[in-house]
């Protein structure tokens, strides 16, 4: 049974045209999330993101540069959240001199809500720092996200 969608947003001190790339260019994505990425940002293009010994697999469904994108999302080898089984919507709205990034993650099973809420809070903060011109330490999955994942 799927839970209600997870929603969150952050403000980044950079224009949408720059922030959008943090979801579509491998080197930009791994500057805040994951270790390695294989991305083909076009409809039905590959979205594969490696985290330590885990892998998120999906496809880009919609790309409206620089306003919005939709990606399927799931964990390789997972019985609870297999590849392509959930959907991540990301909106980029001009707000002042920066960008409001809003995410809606649909289709998460109840057993994944807490892990994804913690994960998105952790990674969106890293995106806020990097997207605003700062730096973060290299990726290291927080222990609470690694525990119990199938």
Steps between C-alpha positions, in 0.01 A plus 500: 500500500638839400514781752406861440760678288804647675535875440781740577662817366814707537621840385826518306687820425541429128270532195286205384718450189795413725311304766329281237841360402541349847241241391615445142882510491684209666782705653253756637267234645778314682628826647206475744354147469653161431842384385454452126219567252405393150248750363329544165270798562235452232159330511554129577872569555697319767529626858739281701656621823743298711514540882775293660379144431147605394364618171193710416363426155242694308416685182444863421132528407462875447755775454394864475828686537536698728157470667426135571604140468348164588708189569404144594690374804570168671780296656671223310439167675218637720178309551336803666608772256626339177642707214249729324232444769467854640497843338695809595372838377738794531388859435734798467334838559670838481479658845672835541855457369495126559300183454238319707554127440191299591488122496207262514588131529196285410451127537723430798390199702420567867819316598709754304345830613723558803820405314415724204392791722835483683684453171336792322557729799868401507560526126294813437709682760813387315344626174422836663865542597649382170243677283568827681872474424622320812664162542410190699707203608503205259189285514460266794161339550363580846478184715125538555447481123717192450344294779228256401499580130434194291 
